[in-house]
Structure formats: structure tokens, C-alpha cells
């Protein structure tokens, strides 16, 4: 026998509410209930603050933040904005998203005037993180030069590792290899990870890392930096992973 219309409506409404509840209620890593999708709740400093940077030169290490959600877990894909508040200069990236560990970073190149500098990192409407640096007078130390030896402009499937290592050579302006220097590799766009965030140059002045692409198709950039050298940037094209079935 056909149910009255008002009873059918109540059953449909109850079913919709049950489905909504099933979709929006989950458990955090401690077993507690959470409602809705992950929401950015905190931006925390990871590293980079307190550096001294020669005027006009890049910082030796990137400014790094981590975004956490309402369950205190690292949040993937959160939008982060970096901005120079004081001191002038430039940033390798001003807008990016967090990687698989909830981390986002940028490389600061100091302004031309010695003094304090501040750089902020913001996500959503949360309290910003402020990095501080001291810009020192430009030095007369011979400039080191990066050369990209291999691994640039590769195409890689989302989530996969590139076939060729990202390799740079660090040398003096006269061409002498710089041995034992620390090279830092920073993902500045596209997400993903690198096999070595830092590498030491070998007897030929070479250092390398392997890049694993992020989950979203698009362009990725990975910057190599070392004290006394102008950073160089590798590019990669991330293609969508094949659909299953």
C-alpha cells in the first residue's frame, strides 16, 4: 500500500540527514569525532628565521611554515601567501600550497640596504607567522656560480618520480669547483617532495636530488641555492595520473 505523502517526505528527509552525517563525520588520529572537511587552524614556523643575509643576495635557507588542521594534523593543499613587510628585496614565490607534510616555503633575496627585514606567511584568516632577517652590507667575496647539469624541464606523472636527477654544479667565477658546500633544494611550486632537501657538493662541485611530483597536474619548480650563489630553478611538467579501470 502506498504511504501517505507526508510520511514519505519524512523518510526521505531522514535518509538525507543520515547521508549528510555519514559524509561529514569522521575520526581524528586520536579516535575523536571531527565534523566536516579539514580546515586550516594554525600556521607555525618550521625554520628560516633569524638569518643574516648580504644585501642583494639570497638567504642561505628558505623560510618554511607548516599548516595544521582542526585536529592538529598537517594539512595538505592549504593556500599560503608570503609577503615582505619590511627591508625590501624579493621572494622566489609569494603564493603556494602546502605539500604532503603540510609544509610551504619561499626563498628570500635581501634588499639593497642593510638593516632588519621581516617576511610574513599567512593562511586563511589565521594569525600570520613573521620571519626576521638581518640584511648585512654586501660583501666582496667572489661570487659562486650555479650551472644546471641535468634534470631540467622533465615531464612526470602526478605522484611519480622524475627519471633524471636534478643536478647542479657550484663553481667560483673562475670556474674552480666548490667542494663540500651545502646546496639546498626547495620546491617552490607544484608540491611533491625531493629525495634530498640538502646535498653536499662532490669533488666536481656537483650536487643532486630526485623530485617526486605532487598530486595535481600543472607546473612545478624546484630551486637550488647555496651561500654566495644566485639560485637556479628547475622546471617540471606534472601530467595527470591515468584513471583506473
C-alpha positions in Angstrom: 0.0 0.0 0.0 1.3 3.4 -0.9 2.5 5.6 2.0 0.9 9.0 2.7 2.9 11.8 1.1 3.9 13.4 4.5 5.3 10.1 5.8 7.3 9.6 2.6 8.7 13.1 2.9 9.8 12.5 6.5 11.6 9.2 5.4 13.4 11.0 2.6 14.5 13.8 4.9 15.7 11.3 7.5 17.7 9.5 4.8 19.2 12.7 3.5 20.3 13.7 7.0 21.8 10.3 7.6 23.8 10.6 4.4 25.0 14.1 5.3 26.0 12.9 8.7 27.9 9.9 7.2 29.8 12.2 4.9 30.7 14.9 7.3 31.6 13.0 10.5 35.0 11.4 10.8 37.6 10.4 13.3 40.9 12.1 14.1 44.1 10.2 14.8 43.3 10.0 18.5 39.9 8.4 17.9 37.8 11.6 18.5 35.0 12.7 16.3 35.6 15.5 13.8 33.0 17.3 11.7 33.4 18.4 8.1 36.5 18.6 5.9 39.9 19.6 7.2 40.1 23.3 8.0 43.3 25.3 8.5 43.5 26.2 12.2 47.2 27.1 12.7 50.3 28.3 10.8 53.5 27.5 12.5 57.2 28.4 11.8 59.4 25.5 10.9 62.7 27.1 10.0 64.5 30.0 8.4 64.0 33.0 10.8 67.0 34.8 12.3 69.3 34.6 9.2 71.9 37.2 8.2 71.7 37.9 4.5 74.1 40.0 2.5 72.4 42.9 0.7 71.1 41.8 -2.8 71.9 38.1 -2.1 69.5 35.1 -1.4 69.2 33.7 2.1 71.2 30.5 2.7 68.0 28.7 3.8 64.3 29.0 2.8 61.6 30.3 5.1 59.4 27.3 5.9 56.0 27.1 7.6 53.6 24.2 8.3 49.8 24.5 8.3 47.8 22.3 10.7 44.0 21.5 10.6 41.5 21.5 13.4 42.7 18.0 14.6 46.3 19.3 14.7 47.3 17.2 11.7 49.5 18.6 8.9 47.1 20.0 6.2 47.8 19.2 2.5 46.9 21.7 -0.2 46.4 24.7 2.1 47.0 28.0 0.3 49.8 30.0 1.8 50.9 33.6 1.0 54.3 35.1 1.7 54.9 38.8 1.7 57.8 41.2 2.5 56.7 43.5 5.3 60.0 45.5 5.7 63.5 45.5 4.3 62.7 45.2 0.6 64.0 42.5 -1.6 62.1 39.7 -3.4 60.7 36.2 -2.8 61.0 33.2 -5.0 57.3 32.5 -4.6 54.6 34.6 -3.0 51.6 32.2 -3.3 51.8 28.4 -3.0 50.1 25.4 -1.4 51.3 23.1 1.3 52.9 19.7 0.3 52.1 16.2 1.6 53.7 17.1 5.0 51.7 20.4 5.4 54.8 22.5 4.5 55.2 25.5 2.3 58.4 27.6 1.7 59.9 30.5 -0.1 63.4 31.8 -0.7 64.2 35.4 0.3 66.6 37.6 -1.6 67.6 40.6 0.5 67.1 44.2 -0.4 70.0 46.6 -1.2 70.0 48.4 2.2 71.5 47.0 5.3 69.1 46.6 8.3 66.2 44.5 9.6 63.8 42.7 7.3 60.5 40.9 8.1 58.6 38.4 5.9 55.1 37.2 6.8 53.4 33.9 5.9 49.6 33.7 6.1 46.9 31.1 5.5 43.2 31.7 5.5 42.4 34.2 8.2 44.8 32.8 10.8 47.4 34.8 12.7 50.5 35.2 10.4 54.0 33.8 11.0 56.7 36.5 10.9 60.2 35.7 9.8 63.0 38.1 10.7 66.3 38.5 8.9 69.2 41.0 9.1 70.4 42.4 5.9 74.2 43.0 6.1 76.3 45.1 3.8 77.2 43.4 0.5 80.5 41.5 0.7 83.3 41.4 -1.8 83.6 37.7 -1.5 83.9 36.2 -5.0 80.5 35.2 -6.3 79.8 31.5 -6.8 78.0 30.3 -9.9 75.5 27.6 -10.3 75.2 25.6 -13.6 72.3 23.2 -14.2 73.8 20.0 -15.5 70.7 17.8 -15.9 67.1 17.2 -14.9 65.6 20.4 -16.1 62.3 20.6 -18.0 61.2 17.0 -17.4 57.6 15.7 -17.7 56.4 13.4 -14.9 53.1 11.8 -13.9 51.5 13.0 -10.8 52.9 11.2 -7.8 55.8 9.7 -9.7 59.5 10.3 -9.5 61.4 12.0 -12.4 63.7 9.8 -14.4 66.7 12.1 -14.3 68.2 13.6 -11.1 68.1 17.4 -10.7 71.9 18.2 -10.8 73.8 21.4 -10.4 77.5 22.3 -10.4 78.7 25.0 -8.0 81.9 26.8 -9.0 83.8 30.1 -8.4 83.6 32.8 -11.1 87.0 31.5 -12.4 85.5 28.0 -12.9 87.0 26.2 -9.9 84.6 23.6 -8.4 83.4 24.4 -4.9 83.8 21.2 -2.9 82.0 20.4 0.3 79.4 23.2 0.0 75.8 22.7 1.1 73.2 23.0 -1.6 69.5 23.3 -0.6 66.7 22.2 -2.9 63.4 23.9 -2.3 60.1 23.1 -4.0 58.7 26.5 -4.8 55.6 25.4 -6.8 53.7 22.2 -7.7 54.0 20.3 -4.4 55.6 16.9 -4.1 58.9 16.0 -2.4 62.7 15.7 -3.0 64.9 12.8 -2.1 67.4 15.2 -0.5 66.5 18.6 0.7 70.2 19.3 1.2 73.2 17.8 -0.6 77.0 18.4 -0.3 78.9 19.1 -3.5 81.4 16.4 -4.5 84.9 16.7 -5.9 83.5 18.2 -9.2 81.3 20.7 -7.3 78.2 18.7 -8.2 75.0 18.1 -6.1 71.7 16.5 -7.0 68.3 15.4 -5.8 65.4 13.4 -7.2 62.0 15.1 -7.5 58.7 13.2 -6.8 55.7 15.1 -8.3 52.8 16.4 -6.4 49.3 15.0 -6.9 47.9 17.8 -9.2 48.7 18.3 -12.8 50.5 21.5 -13.7 53.9 23.2 -13.5 56.4 22.5 -10.7 59.6 24.4 -9.8 62.5 23.4 -7.6 65.1 25.9 -6.6 68.7 25.2 -5.7 70.5 27.6 -3.5 73.8 28.0 -1.7 75.6 30.8 0.1 77.2 33.3 -2.3 75.4 32.0 -5.4 72.4 33.2 -7.3 69.7 30.5 -7.0 68.8 28.4 -10.1 65.4 26.9 -10.7 64.4 23.6 -12.3 61.0 23.3 -14.0 58.9 20.2 -14.4 55.5 19.5 -16.0 53.2 17.3 -14.0 50.7 15.3 -16.0 47.5 13.7 -14.6 47.8 10.1 -13.4 46.0 7.6 -15.6 42.5 6.8 -14.4 41.9 3.4 -13.1 39.9 0.7 -14.8 
